[in-house]
Amino acid sequence: MRATLILTTAPNLKEAKAIAKVLVTKRLAACVSMKPGWLSSYRWEGRVQTAKEVLLLIKTTERKFSKIETVIRQNHSYKIPEIIAIPVPKGSKEYLLWLNKS
């Protein structure tokens, strides 16, 4: 199974923790790391905006992307949440074995 890193952001730590809990509890992610205080600038509704967000790094496998996307959309307050998957071509053997088992 191909390891994948999925990135998303949440508007606050409470929402980020809720998303992470569902993903790990349902075994869709082996681990979700959260980084509060992420500063994002973006264009929304014709204006450039800046907001503090929480970055979520979701460690999983490629085949779980669709289910993870569904969970994020169901538990996210943004109209269009960021959901980006990055393939992981290499990693330590032990970590990738753990990720696949989790």
Legacy VTK file of the C-alpha trace (Angstrom):
# vtk DataFile Version 3.0
C-alpha trace
ASCII
DATASET POLYDATA
POINTS 102 float
0.000 0.000 0.000
1.267 3.433 -0.904
1.765 5.787 2.029
0.101 9.171 1.594
0.183 12.460 3.466
-3.079 14.404 3.345
-3.063 18.100 4.217
-6.007 20.085 5.450
-6.523 23.111 7.654
-9.176 23.913 10.245
-10.247 27.279 11.651
-9.478 26.280 15.255
-7.977 23.546 17.429
-11.369 22.236 18.573
-12.440 21.455 15.005
-8.995 20.069 14.126
-9.070 17.705 17.121
-12.580 16.540 16.234
-11.538 15.695 12.658
-8.370 13.957 13.868
-10.274 11.890 16.429
-12.749 10.584 13.840
-9.972 9.714 11.379
-7.858 7.820 13.919
-10.832 6.158 15.650
-12.163 4.870 12.312
-8.634 3.676 11.411
-8.561 5.907 8.352
-5.345 7.548 9.548
-2.457 6.089 11.489
-1.646 9.518 12.908
-2.824 13.120 12.574
-0.379 15.846 13.594
-1.790 19.311 14.273
0.069 22.612 14.087
-1.928 25.554 15.538
-1.055 29.120 14.615
-0.621 28.455 10.888
-1.089 31.770 9.079
-2.806 31.542 5.684
-3.377 34.206 3.042
-5.868 33.398 0.312
-8.375 34.886 -2.091
-11.999 34.280 -1.063
-15.103 35.940 -2.430
-13.080 38.467 -4.417
-10.870 39.618 -1.544
-7.457 38.686 -0.221
-7.900 37.421 3.318
-5.578 36.299 6.099
-6.518 33.901 8.871
-4.935 31.822 11.596
-5.624 28.144 11.042
-4.588 24.753 12.351
-2.652 22.624 9.870
-3.462 18.904 9.944
-0.958 16.386 8.580
-2.846 13.132 8.062
-0.659 10.037 7.687
-2.490 7.290 5.836
-2.551 5.163 2.703
-3.662 6.162 -0.775
-6.662 3.810 -0.841
-8.253 5.613 2.130
-8.342 9.041 0.452
-12.035 8.986 -0.550
-13.225 8.011 2.929
-10.979 10.633 4.522
-12.274 13.281 2.131
-15.838 12.377 3.154
-15.015 12.602 6.879
-13.310 15.973 6.442
-16.266 17.388 4.485
-18.765 16.075 7.069
-16.852 17.548 10.022
-15.511 20.783 8.533
-17.003 24.254 8.808
-15.410 25.597 5.611
-17.497 25.640 2.444
-14.459 24.421 0.469
-11.908 22.802 2.803
-8.374 22.193 1.622
-7.900 18.461 1.012
-4.595 17.716 -0.713
-2.917 14.305 -0.965
0.835 13.956 -1.372
2.260 10.514 -2.187
5.107 9.385 0.057
7.650 7.697 -2.238
10.023 6.716 0.579
10.118 6.444 4.351
11.708 4.355 7.044
10.754 0.688 6.718
9.575 0.454 10.318
7.399 3.581 10.116
5.764 2.535 6.848
5.021 -0.943 8.246
3.421 0.662 11.311
1.429 3.072 9.133
0.056 0.220 7.020
-0.912 -1.812 10.101
-2.572 1.155 11.768
LINES 1 103
102 0 1 2 3 4 5 6 7 8 9 10 11 12 13 14 15 16 17 18 19 20 21 22 23 24 25 26 27 28 29 30 31 32 33 34 35 36 37 38 39 40 41 42 43 44 45 46 47 48 49 50 51 52 53 54 55 56 57 58 59 60 61 62 63 64 65 66 67 68 69 70 71 72 73 74 75 76 77 78 79 80 81 82 83 84 85 86 87 88 89 90 91 92 93 94 95 96 97 98 99 100 101
